[in-house]
């Protein structure tokens, strides 16, 4: 049985306490036969329109990487969802028939700790960017 979430007051109304570990940062890497770079760039832009929380994408003629936030109860669920993402959007976003070759899943705290400083500057990824490798 699931544990009952603690309540907190927001403007006088009781609401569930948010779980800070329910958002997972995903880096999904796919690869396959080369396609023209404008084709994969357009496909990633369509995927960005379809999938909420997509932060960025990088691409080359034979591979792509997308970074996004996923809401899931635990890391195993987030991982399963990430592995299915490319196939679930293959037709609607006109994605190349590539296969998943890598997945990284980290919790929100780890993501922010890693990105806090790169070369003494904040290192978070700019949202909405789709760029070549």
N, CA and C atoms as an extended XYZ file, in Angstrom:
399
Properties=species:S:1:pos:R:3:atomname:S:1:resname:S:1:resid:I:1 pbc="F F F"
N         0.835       -1.181        0.000 N   UNK     1
C         0.000        0.000        0.000 CA  UNK     1
C         0.878        1.242        0.000 C   UNK     1
N         0.503        2.242       -0.791 N   UNK     2
C         1.281        3.475       -0.874 CA  UNK     2
C         1.145        4.279        0.410 C   UNK     2
N         2.231        4.947        0.768 N   UNK     3
C         2.215        5.818        1.937 CA  UNK     3
C         1.403        7.064        1.628 C   UNK     3
N         0.742        7.584        2.636 N   UNK     4
C        -0.038        8.803        2.480 CA  UNK     4
C         0.914        9.989        2.457 C   UNK     4
N         0.723       10.876        1.472 N   UNK     5
C         1.582       12.055        1.370 CA  UNK     5
C         1.236       13.046        2.475 C   UNK     5
N         2.245       13.684        3.084 N   UNK     6
C         1.961       14.723        4.076 CA  UNK     6
C         1.285       15.913        3.410 C   UNK     6
N         0.460       16.605        4.161 N   UNK     7
C        -0.235       17.773        3.628 CA  UNK     7
C         0.485       19.040        4.045 C   UNK     7
N         0.343       20.078        3.237 N   UNK     8
C         0.858       21.398        3.579 CA  UNK     8
C        -0.226       22.400        3.219 C   UNK     8
N        -0.208       23.543        3.867 N   UNK     9
C        -1.213       24.566        3.601 CA  UNK     9
C        -0.713       25.534        2.553 C   UNK     9
N        -1.521       25.793        1.545 N   UNK    10
C        -1.232       26.762        0.504 CA  UNK    10
C        -2.434       27.694        0.445 C   UNK    10
N        -2.234       28.947        0.806 N   UNK    11
C        -3.319       29.915        0.834 CA  UNK    11
C        -4.526       29.378        1.599 C   UNK    11
N        -4.241       28.705        2.738 N   UNK    12
C        -5.327       28.222        3.575 CA  UNK    12
C        -5.963       26.924        3.103 C   UNK    12
N        -5.480       26.325        2.017 N   UNK    13
C        -6.051       25.086        1.506 CA  UNK    13
C        -5.006       23.985        1.650 C   UNK    13
N        -5.425       22.838        2.174 N   UNK    14
C        -4.510       21.716        2.313 CA  UNK    14
C        -4.246       21.106        0.939 C   UNK    14
N        -2.965       20.816        0.652 N   UNK    15
C        -2.610       20.169       -0.605 CA  UNK    15
C        -1.496       19.175       -0.346 C   UNK    15
N        -1.353       18.154       -1.186 N   UNK    16
C        -0.275       17.181       -0.971 CA  UNK    16
C         1.096       17.831       -1.072 C   UNK    16
N         2.018       17.350       -0.248 N   UNK    17
C         3.406       17.810       -0.305 CA  UNK    17
C         4.038       17.269       -1.586 C   UNK    17
N         4.627       18.130       -2.430 N   UNK    18
C         5.248       17.607       -3.645 CA  UNK    18
C         6.441       16.715       -3.321 C   UNK    18
N         6.642       15.681       -4.103 N   UNK    19
C         7.781       14.796       -3.942 CA  UNK    19
C         8.924       15.344       -4.783 C   UNK    19
N         9.999       15.872       -4.165 N   UNK    20
C        11.074       16.481       -4.940 CA  UNK    20
C        11.840       15.474       -5.796 C   UNK    20
N        11.697       14.192       -5.561 N   UNK    21
C        12.414       13.187       -6.331 CA  UNK    21
C        11.538       12.586       -7.421 C   UNK    21
N        10.364       13.165       -7.684 N   UNK    22
C         9.483       12.586       -8.691 CA  UNK    22
C         9.820       13.054      -10.101 C   UNK    22
N        10.683       14.036      -10.243 N   UNK    23
C        11.121       14.486      -11.566 CA  UNK    23
C        12.516       13.940      -11.806 C   UNK    23
N        12.685       13.335      -12.982 N   UNK    24
C        13.946       12.699      -13.344 CA  UNK    24
C        14.487       13.343      -14.609 C   UNK    24
N        15.783       13.647      -14.629 N   UNK    25
C        16.399       14.202      -15.826 CA  UNK    25
C        16.889       13.036      -16.682 C   UNK    25
N        16.431       13.007      -17.936 N   UNK    26
C        16.733       11.923      -18.858 CA  UNK    26
C        17.633       12.443      -19.969 C   UNK    26
N        18.659       11.681      -20.309 N   UNK    27
C        19.438       11.894      -21.526 CA  UNK    27
C        19.295       10.610      -22.334 C   UNK    27
N        18.641       10.715      -23.479 N   UNK    28
C        18.378        9.570      -24.350 CA  UNK    28
C        19.210        9.720      -25.613 C   UNK    28
N        19.997        8.699      -25.950 N   UNK    29
C        20.812        8.715      -27.156 CA  UNK    29
C        20.324        7.608      -28.087 C   UNK    29
N        20.107        7.978      -29.343 N   UNK    30
C        19.661        7.031      -30.373 CA  UNK    30
C        20.620        7.115      -31.548 C   UNK    30
N        20.709        6.015      -32.312 N   UNK    31
C        21.620        6.004      -33.466 CA  UNK    31
C        21.094        5.028      -34.511 C   UNK    31
N        21.567        5.246      -35.758 N   UNK    32
C        21.167        4.364      -36.840 CA  UNK    32
C        21.747        4.840      -38.156 C   UNK    32
N        21.142        4.358      -39.240 N   UNK    33
C        21.600        4.736      -40.584 CA  UNK    33
C        21.487        6.247      -40.766 C   UNK    33
N        22.456        6.808      -41.459 N   UNK    34
C        22.502        8.264      -41.657 CA  UNK    34
C        21.293        8.765      -42.440 C   UNK    34
N        20.813        9.940      -42.012 N   UNK    35
C        19.761       10.679      -42.720 CA  UNK    35
C        20.286       12.099      -42.896 C   UNK    35
N        19.727       12.863      -43.828 N   UNK    36
C        20.169       14.259      -43.958 CA  UNK    36
C        19.938       15.019      -42.641 C   UNK    36
N        20.910       15.832      -42.263 N   UNK    37
C        20.801       16.564      -40.996 CA  UNK    37
C        19.545       17.429      -40.910 C   UNK    37
N        19.082       18.097      -41.991 N   UNK    38
C        17.830       18.856      -41.868 CA  UNK    38
C        16.623       17.964      -41.514 C   UNK    38
N        16.661       16.706      -41.929 N   UNK    39
C        15.570       15.772      -41.616 CA  UNK    39
C        15.536       15.474      -40.124 C   UNK    39
N        16.686       15.161      -39.523 N   UNK    40
C        16.703       14.857      -38.098 CA  UNK    40
C        16.439       16.108      -37.265 C   UNK    40
N        16.935       17.245      -37.706 N   UNK    41
C        16.669       18.499      -36.974 CA  UNK    41
C        15.168       18.772      -36.932 C   UNK    41
N        14.483       18.640      -38.065 N   UNK    42
C        13.031       18.858      -38.103 CA  UNK    42
C        12.295       17.841      -37.245 C   UNK    42
N        12.749       16.593      -37.276 N   UNK    43
C        12.114       15.549      -36.466 CA  UNK    43
C        12.250       15.857      -34.976 C   UNK    43
N        13.430       16.291      -34.552 N   UNK    44
C        13.627       16.640      -33.138 CA  UNK    44
C        12.777       17.844      -32.737 C   UNK    44
N        12.608       18.792      -33.633 N   UNK    45
C        11.753       19.938      -33.334 CA  UNK    45
C        10.299       19.492      -33.177 C   UNK    45
N         9.844       18.541      -34.012 N   UNK    46
C         8.482       18.005      -33.857 CA  UNK    46
C         8.354       17.243      -32.544 C   UNK    46
N         9.381       16.462      -32.197 N   UNK    47
C         9.362       15.749      -30.923 CA  UNK    47
C         9.259       16.735      -29.769 C   UNK    47
N         9.968       17.837      -29.857 N   UNK    48
C         9.918       18.868      -28.825 CA  UNK    48
C         8.509       19.430      -28.665 C   UNK    48
N         7.797       19.586      -29.768 N   UNK    49
C         6.417       20.068      -29.703 CA  UNK    49
C         5.489       19.043      -29.047 C   UNK    49
N         5.771       17.767      -29.268 N   UNK    50
C         4.903       16.696      -28.781 CA  UNK    50
C         5.171       16.284      -27.342 C   UNK    50
N         6.412       16.372      -26.912 N   UNK    51
C         6.767       15.834      -25.596 CA  UNK    51
C         7.030       16.957      -24.593 C   UNK    51
N         6.236       17.014      -23.533 N   UNK    52
C         6.452       18.071      -22.542 CA  UNK    52
C         7.794       17.908      -21.836 C   UNK    52
N         8.343       19.001      -21.423 N   UNK    53
C         9.572       19.059      -20.639 CA  UNK    53
C        10.833       18.794      -21.448 C   UNK    53
N        10.758       18.727      -22.791 N   UNK    54
C        11.968       18.527      -23.592 CA  UNK    54
C        12.841       19.773      -23.445 C   UNK    54
N        14.072       19.585      -23.018 N   UNK    55
C        14.981       20.712      -22.790 CA  UNK    55
C        15.828       21.023      -24.006 C   UNK    55
N        16.448       19.992      -24.565 N   UNK    56
C        17.360       20.243      -25.670 CA  UNK    56
C        17.566       18.978      -26.487 C   UNK    56
N        18.089       19.188      -27.677 N   UNK    57
C        18.428       18.069      -28.542 CA  UNK    57
C        19.712       18.371      -29.272 C   UNK    57
N        20.509       17.330      -29.514 N   UNK    58
C        21.702       17.447      -30.337 CA  UNK    58
C        21.598       16.368      -31.390 C   UNK    58
N        22.177       16.618      -32.547 N   UNK    59
C        22.022       15.653      -33.626 CA  UNK    59
C        23.220       15.653      -34.551 C   UNK    59
N        23.371       14.544      -35.232 N   UNK    60
C        24.300       14.372      -36.353 CA  UNK    60
C        23.523       13.515      -37.346 C   UNK    60
N        24.108       13.260      -38.495 N   UNK    61
C        23.402       12.501      -39.524 CA  UNK    61
C        23.015       11.097      -39.059 C   UNK    61
N        23.791       10.522      -38.112 N   UNK    62
C        23.545        9.140      -37.708 CA  UNK    62
C        23.236        8.947      -36.225 C   UNK    62
N        23.002       10.036      -35.499 N   UNK    63
C        22.667        9.901      -34.078 CA  UNK    63
C        22.013       11.162      -33.560 C   UNK    63
N        21.318       11.009      -32.448 N   UNK    64
C        20.698       12.165      -31.796 CA  UNK    64
C        20.675       11.919      -30.291 C   UNK    64
N        20.612       13.014      -29.573 N   UNK    65
C        20.537       12.958      -28.122 CA  UNK    65
C        19.477       13.975      -27.692 C   UNK    65
N        18.566       13.544      -26.845 N   UNK    66
C        17.578       14.472      -26.306 CA  UNK    66
C        17.664       14.448      -24.785 C   UNK    66
N        17.450       15.616      -24.212 N   UNK    67
C        17.473       15.774      -22.757 CA  UNK    67
C        16.138       16.370      -22.354 C   UNK    67
N        15.546       15.767      -21.332 N   UNK    68
C        14.218       16.221      -20.909 CA  UNK    68
C        13.941       15.757      -19.494 C   UNK    68
N        12.871       16.295      -18.933 N   UNK    69
C        12.406       15.910      -17.607 CA  UNK    69
C        11.249       14.935      -17.765 C   UNK    69
N        11.246       13.934      -16.903 N   UNK    70
C        10.174       12.937      -16.887 CA  UNK    70
C         9.672       12.808      -15.462 C   UNK    70
N         8.376       12.712      -15.303 N   UNK    71
C         7.791       12.501      -13.986 CA  UNK    71
C         7.510       11.016      -13.824 C   UNK    71
N         8.039       10.437      -12.757 N   UNK    72
C         7.851        9.009      -12.500 CA  UNK    72
C         8.035        8.753      -11.012 C   UNK    72
N         7.487        7.645      -10.560 N   UNK    73
C         7.550        7.322       -9.136 CA  UNK    73
C         8.942        6.891       -8.687 C   UNK    73
N         9.725        6.300       -9.603 N   UNK    74
C        11.072        5.858       -9.238 CA  UNK    74
C        11.931        5.787      -10.493 C   UNK    74
N        13.225        5.529      -10.299 N   UNK    75
C        14.171        5.535      -11.413 CA  UNK    75
C        13.868        4.418      -12.413 C   UNK    75
N        13.421        3.261      -11.957 N   UNK    76
C        13.123        2.158      -12.875 CA  UNK    76
C        11.979        2.518      -13.815 C   UNK    76
N        10.963        3.177      -13.291 N   UNK    77
C         9.835        3.601      -14.122 CA  UNK    77
C        10.281        4.670      -15.118 C   UNK    77
N        11.088        5.629      -14.665 N   UNK    78
C        11.597        6.679      -15.555 CA  UNK    78
C        12.438        6.063      -16.671 C   UNK    78
N        13.237        5.076      -16.341 N   UNK    79
C        14.071        4.408      -17.343 CA  UNK    79
C        13.212        3.700      -18.385 C   UNK    79
N        12.189        2.967      -17.950 N   UNK    80
C        11.300        2.285      -18.899 CA  UNK    80
C        10.623        3.283      -19.824 C   UNK    80
N        10.172        4.395      -19.277 N   UNK    81
C         9.509        5.417      -20.081 CA  UNK    81
C        10.479        6.015      -21.105 C   UNK    81
N        11.724        6.239      -20.686 N   UNK    82
C        12.728        6.828      -21.583 CA  UNK    82
C        13.021        5.902      -22.756 C   UNK    82
N        13.164        4.626      -22.494 N   UNK    83
C        13.483        3.667      -23.548 CA  UNK    83
C        12.370        3.610      -24.586 C   UNK    83
N        11.138        3.830      -24.172 N   UNK    84
C         9.992        3.773      -25.087 CA  UNK    84
C         9.735        5.078      -25.840 C   UNK    84
N        10.307        6.182      -25.391 N   UNK    85
C         9.987        7.498      -25.955 CA  UNK    85
C        10.157        7.561      -27.471 C   UNK    85
N        11.299        7.117      -27.993 N   UNK    86
C        11.595        7.259      -29.426 CA  UNK    86
C        10.559        6.510      -30.253 C   UNK    86
N        10.284        5.250      -29.877 N   UNK    87
C         9.317        4.451      -30.637 CA  UNK    87
C         7.898        5.014      -30.539 C   UNK    87
N         7.534        5.535      -29.367 N   UNK    88
C         6.185        6.083      -29.194 CA  UNK    88
C         5.930        7.291      -30.086 C   UNK    88
N         6.961        8.045      -30.403 N   UNK    89
C         6.801        9.255      -31.212 CA  UNK    89
C         7.323        9.078      -32.642 C   UNK    89
N         7.731        7.864      -32.996 N   UNK    90
C         8.349        7.619      -34.305 CA  UNK    90
C         7.467        8.081      -35.459 C   UNK    90
N         6.205        7.703      -35.463 N   UNK    91
C         5.323        8.059      -36.584 CA  UNK    91
C         4.909        9.525      -36.521 C   UNK    91
N         4.432        9.970      -35.361 N   UNK    92
C         3.878       11.325      -35.261 CA  UNK    92
C         4.936       12.413      -35.459 C   UNK    92
N         6.167       12.192      -34.986 N   UNK    93
C         7.238       13.187      -35.139 CA  UNK    93
C         8.127       12.884      -36.344 C   UNK    93
N         7.798       11.820      -37.066 N   UNK    94
C         8.574       11.414      -38.247 CA  UNK    94
C        10.056       11.241      -37.906 C   UNK    94
N        10.298       10.483      -36.834 N   UNK    95
C        11.658       10.217      -36.384 CA  UNK    95
C        12.288        9.112      -37.235 C   UNK    95
N        13.598        9.163      -37.431 N   UNK    96
C        14.261        8.082      -38.172 CA  UNK    96
C        14.113        6.758      -37.410 C   UNK    96
N        14.195        5.629      -38.111 N   UNK    97
C        14.042        4.325      -37.442 CA  UNK    97
C        15.320        3.910      -36.714 C   UNK    97
N        15.762        4.717      -35.791 N   UNK    98
C        16.979        4.462      -35.042 CA  UNK    98
C        16.649        3.703      -33.770 C   UNK    98
N        17.690        3.152      -33.157 N   UNK    99
C        17.475        2.427      -31.904 CA  UNK    99
C        18.160        3.158      -30.754 C   UNK    99
N        17.663        2.911      -29.572 N   UNK   100
C        18.242        3.511      -28.365 CA  UNK   100
C        19.593        2.852      -28.110 C   UNK   100
N        20.623        3.679      -27.955 N   UNK   101
C        21.972        3.174      -27.668 CA  UNK   101
C        22.485        3.645      -26.306 C   UNK   101
N        21.731        4.513      -25.647 N   UNK   102
C        22.138        4.976      -24.324 CA  UNK   102
C        21.039        5.735      -23.627 C   UNK   102
N        20.984        5.570      -22.310 N   UNK   103
C        20.024        6.308      -21.483 CA  UNK   103
C        20.707        6.631      -20.163 C   UNK   103
N        20.576        7.875      -19.740 N   UNK   104
C        21.006        8.261      -18.401 CA  UNK   104
C        19.802        8.845      -17.691 C   UNK   104
N        19.574        8.408      -16.464 N   UNK   105
C        18.475        8.906      -15.645 CA  UNK   105
C        19.067        9.347      -14.313 C   UNK   105
N        18.870       10.619      -13.956 N   UNK   106
C        19.327       11.113      -12.656 CA  UNK   106
C        18.208       11.910      -11.999 C   UNK   106
N        18.207       11.896      -10.680 N   UNK   107
C        17.190       12.658       -9.967 CA  UNK   107
C        17.494       14.155      -10.039 C   UNK   107
N        16.514       14.938       -9.642 N   UNK   108
C        16.627       16.397       -9.742 CA  UNK   108
C        17.819       16.935       -8.963 C   UNK   108
N        18.031       16.419       -7.757 N   UNK   109
C        19.135       16.906       -6.930 CA  UNK   109
C        20.481       16.647       -7.607 C   UNK   109
N        20.670       15.465       -8.160 N   UNK   110
C        21.917       15.145       -8.843 CA  UNK   110
C        22.125       16.042      -10.049 C   UNK   110
N        21.061       16.251      -10.824 N   UNK   111
C        21.154       17.115      -12.003 CA  UNK   111
C        21.604       18.520      -11.609 C   UNK   111
N        20.980       19.070      -10.577 N   UNK   112
C        21.331       20.436      -10.176 CA  UNK   112
C        22.716       20.504       -9.544 C   UNK   112
N        23.104       19.493       -8.823 N   UNK   113
C        24.442       19.484       -8.233 CA  UNK   113
C        25.502       19.443       -9.334 C   UNK   113
N        25.274       18.630      -10.351 N   UNK   114
C        26.221       18.539      -11.466 CA  UNK   114
C        26.316       19.848      -12.234 C   UNK   114
N        25.189       20.462      -12.500 N   UNK   115
C        25.145       21.626      -13.358 CA  UNK   115
C        25.407       22.936      -12.675 C   UNK   115
N        25.625       22.897      -11.375 N   UNK   116
C        25.782       24.143      -10.644 CA  UNK   116
C        26.920       24.988      -11.209 C   UNK   116
N        28.068       24.372      -11.435 N   UNK   117
C        29.190       25.154      -11.961 CA  UNK   117
C        29.987       24.354      -12.978 C   UNK   117
N        30.158       24.933      -14.153 N   UNK   118
C        31.047       24.404      -15.171 CA  UNK   118
C        31.934       25.583      -15.556 C   UNK   118
N        33.221       25.445      -15.372 N   UNK   119
C        34.172       26.541      -15.617 CA  UNK   119
C        33.789       27.781      -14.805 C   UNK   119
N        33.437       27.565      -13.554 N   UNK   120
C        33.044       28.624      -12.621 CA  UNK   120
C        31.814       29.418      -13.044 C   UNK   120
N        31.009       28.853      -13.940 N   UNK   121
C        29.778       29.494      -14.383 CA  UNK   121
C        28.623       28.518      -14.192 C   UNK   121
N        27.403       29.008      -13.984 N   UNK   122
C        26.270       28.085      -13.915 CA  UNK   122
C        26.232       27.258      -15.191 C   UNK   122
N        25.959       25.950      -15.050 N   UNK   123
C        26.093       25.067      -16.186 CA  UNK   123
C        24.823       24.396      -16.658 C   UNK   123
N        23.655       24.919      -16.362 N   UNK   124
C        22.431       24.274      -16.798 CA  UNK   124
C        22.231       24.440      -18.293 C   UNK   124
N        21.569       23.482      -18.908 N   UNK   125
C        21.317       23.466      -20.347 CA  UNK   125
C        20.228       24.483      -20.683 C   UNK   125
N        20.426       25.250      -21.722 N   UNK   126
C        19.411       26.201      -22.160 CA  UNK   126
C        18.228       25.436      -22.748 C   UNK   126
N        17.035       25.796      -22.339 N   UNK   127
C        15.833       25.106      -22.807 CA  UNK   127
C        15.548       25.418      -24.266 C   UNK   127
N        15.019       24.422      -24.968 N   UNK   128
C        14.569       24.624      -26.325 CA  UNK   128
C        15.623       24.582      -27.405 C   UNK   128
N        16.850       24.234      -27.074 N   UNK   129
C        17.925       24.244      -28.076 CA  UNK   129
C        17.989       22.905      -28.793 C   UNK   129
N        18.117       22.949      -30.093 N   UNK   130
C        18.379       21.786      -30.918 CA  UNK   130
C        19.583       22.141      -31.769 C   UNK   130
N        20.725       21.502      -31.511 N   UNK   131
C        21.985       21.892      -32.157 CA  UNK   131
C        22.732       20.658      -32.656 C   UNK   131
N        23.641       20.824      -33.613 N   UNK   132
C        24.473       19.694      -34.034 CA  UNK   132
C        25.475       19.312      -32.959 C   UNK   132
N        25.993       18.085      -33.032 N   UNK   133
C        27.070       17.664      -32.127 CA  UNK   133
C        28.314       18.443      -32.444 C   UNK   133
